Amino acid sequence: MATKDESTRNTSQNLNQQRQPGRSDEQIGGKRTDKDLRPGEEGQLDVVEEQLEVGKRAVEKGGVRVHRTVEERPVEEKVNLREEHINVERRPTDRPVTAADEQAFKEGTIEVTETQEQPVVSKTARVVEEVLVNKDVNERTETVRDNVRRSDVQVERIEGQQTSQTTGQTNIRGWNEYDTDFRQNFQQSQYAKQYQYDQIAPAYRYGYDLASDNTNYSGDWNTIETNARTRWEQRNPGTWERFKDSIKYAFEKVRPGHHHSR
């Protein structure tokens, strides 16, 4: 079961939702335009502002591909090679035979071998260079610029014909002129201990609207109470008794010529 505070807040929200002039037909159910608003209804224009949100994502911007290939190229080196050659020389001589020469009359052979050097080719592999691939990370600050939109509301006063709504001795003034009196009445009422003024203000406003509508609600409080209650209950079921005193006070304050004792 809802408490009185919750019920009052819901009533206040319902009244605020119903009083929305300045909105299109689609925005308020297709039944009202800003020119057929009833007294006491309110309009709403939302102020919308775009906010810039900057995030980050990683994208590929390029890279490095390292290939290793094998190629052959001709090389040459100079090397010095040694080669032996045997020379046979016959020299005429005339000397006496010595003891060392006594073997000369025996057969003998002298054999001498020639040698030569030839180039020998071999290959060895050596590491002559190292190619390293790594990656560094650098951070930089970049300023992102864009345009954001923001709607604004300009309030422009439309001057009209200065008239007073008069019925007999009744002179209806603007809502703001009664606001201070309504607040004082609220502070002196039993509701001040339980609620805020903003929660009860819709009831005062409703009473003000009833007093301002001399066409549909003419006469004193006893005359219009039944219709006023029906209309209030349609919008805020089950809350009439709680708000009736505030509604009646506002009605008789605005239309003082029809005051009746409570």
Residue pairs with C-beta under 8 A, 6 or more apart in sequence:
2 10
4 194
4 242
5 194
5 195
5 199
7 238
7 239
7 242
8 195
8 199
8 200
8 239
8 242
9 199
10 236
11 199
11 202
11 236
11 239
11 243
12 198
12 199
12 201
12 202
14 235
14 236
15 202
15 205
15 206
15 235
15 236
16 42
16 202
18 41
18 235
19 37
19 40
19 41
19 42
19 43
20 27
20 28
20 41
20 42
20 43
20 44
21 32
21 34
21 37
21 41
21 42
21 43
22 34
22 43
22 44
22 45
23 32
23 34
23 43
23 44
24 33
25 31
25 32
25 33
34 43
37 43
38 209
38 213
39 208
39 209
39 212
39 213
40 205
40 206
40 208
40 209
45 153
46 151
47 150
47 151
47 152
47 153
48 149
48 150
48 151
49 148
49 149
49 150
49 151
50 148
50 149
50 150
51 148
52 144
52 146
52 148
54 144
64 133
66 131
66 133
79 119
81 116
81 117
81 118
81 119
82 116
82 117
83 114
83 115
83 116
83 117
84 114
84 115
84 116
85 114
86 112
86 114
97 104
164 171
164 172
164 173
165 171
165 172
165 212
165 214
166 172
167 214
167 218
167 255
167 257
168 257
169 256
169 257
170 211
170 214
170 254
170 255
170 256
170 257
170 258
172 211
172 212
172 254
172 255
173 254
175 205
175 208
178 204
178 208
178 250
178 253
178 254
181 253
182 201
182 204
182 246
182 249
182 250
182 253
183 197
185 204
185 246
185 249
185 253
186 192
186 197
186 200
186 204
186 246
189 245
189 246
191 200
191 246
200 243
200 246
202 243
203 243
203 246
203 247
203 250
204 246
204 247
204 249
204 250
205 250
206 228
206 232
206 243
206 247
206 250
207 246
207 247
207 248
207 249
207 250
207 251
207 253
207 254
208 250
208 251
208 254
210 217
210 224
210 228
210 247
210 250
210 251
211 217
211 250
211 251
211 252
211 253
211 254
211 255
212 254
216 227
217 224
217 227
217 228
218 224
219 258
220 258
220 259
220 260
221 248
221 251
221 252
221 258
221 260
222 260
224 251
225 248
228 247
228 251
229 240
229 244
232 239
232 240
232 243
232 247
233 239
233 240
236 243
245 262
248 262
252 258
252 259
252 260
